């Protein structure tokens, strides 16, 4: 029987993993510069955690979660996003406290049952940050700046920040009423999901991607026109700071994001090279989520980048970042059983010194071993035959230049 990778997943093969490693390393480097520490949570949580935080009317909860029961009948879900698990971990382990800022980052796989397409899989990977403890607009700007710095460092271009404010618990009800008043005469012409959202949460209508609904959505009221004084002041301050930082942004009045926990600032970073699904990262503020999970009222903000989407862009648009350091330093080519024994001893010594090294185990000819060394990207090949055994000195060849010289067995590690 032939087995294939499940639909919506993909194997990340050795030819591509160096790119992933470089991107992950770039994330860790930038996050550390901004004083963020790593957190790792389980890949599955209690289902209620996501239903409560993301929202029962969202597409993620209604259509996209991988949910199952364990042997005791408890409902568990593979994480579709990481903010809720991070909040849960912070509360469970007392990482959030009064008069302190908690800065965390994560890198790992998420799971959503979506229609697979370029840069979007059912198992996908995100790197993101969460900041707890401050409602200052400068923190919103910090995470946006950090996000942009990361993309600039890895060579992404043609980027734009789309930003909006969805208000708070005081002004969101007024905006929802305005949406219901607007859509009540139009919703019967819209998709079934929008009809359902109209009754349960009209804000989610703005998330609809159906072409037939867009003409109505484009004329709908905008959240920024219904902000309370505090939310308006916060949003104005964020915009002012973005201007000071000379970041390329536009106010997108339709941007609400697909999660119910957002308050005030929401944003996405758009890459024009990606076509329709052009957001490479997104995030915003969620000032009520910690309290909803049983903690004290704690303002918070964060973002997540879609690693697959970024990789898609890097493959075509960032040649300097694509260049890999992959390859070993030393390949030992041997001719005959005694040479292989000596070569293996030298190989072990080189590895013990931290030198990336390998050798042939198939008894190939010298010519074939040289080709194998070339395929591994070896910088040097060390050749040991009968004459070299007698002299206790092999031939060290630099692959790039072709230059070669005799090097005694006991000097190999130092020479390499």
Number of C-alpha atoms within 10 A of each C-alpha: 3 3 5 7 8 10 12 17 14 13 9 9 8 9 9 14 14 16 19 16 12 17 23 16 12 16 25 19 14 17 23 14 10 12 12 19 15 14 14 14 15 12 16 17 18 17 20 13 18 25 19 16 21 23 19 17 22 22 18 21 21 11 12 16 21 18 16 15 12 9 7 6 8 10 14 18 20 21 25 24 21 26 25 22 21 20 22 19 17 19 18 11 9 10 15 22 15 9 8 11 14 18 22 22 24 23 21 17 18 18 22 21 16 16 11 13 10 11 18 19 21 23 19 20 19 20 20 25 26 25 22 25 20 18 17 13 20 15 19 28 20 15 22 24 15 18 23 19 15 19 22 12 13 18 16 19 14 9 20 17 22 20 24 25 30 29 29 19 13 12 19 19 13 15 22 18 13 17 22 19 13 16 23 12 9 14 20 12 13 20 16 11 16 24 18 15 19 20 11 13 18 21 24 22 26 24 19 18 10 12 9 12 18 16 11 16 21 12 11 19 20 22 24 21 13 20 23 17 11 14 21 17 13 22 24 14 17 20 20 14 17 20 12 9 11 9 17 14 18 13 14 17 19 21 20 27 20 18 21 20 19 25 23 26 25 26 26 26 23 20 21 16 16 16 10 7 15 16 22 23 25 22 26 28 28 25 23 20 26 22 14 13 16 10 18 15 15 18 19 27 27 25 26 24 23 18 23 18 23 21 19 14 19 19 13 10 15 15 10 10 16 20 11 14 9 14 15 17 18 29 28 27 30 28 17 12 12 14 20 20 12 16 26 19 11 19 22 14 16 20 14 11 11 10 16 15 22 22 19 20 11 7 14 14 14 16 10 13 23 21 11 17 24 18 10 17 17 23 19 24 26 26 23 25 20 15 11 18 14 9 11 15 21 26 21 24 20 18 17 11 8 9 10 14 12 16 21 15 19 12 10 20 18 9 9 16
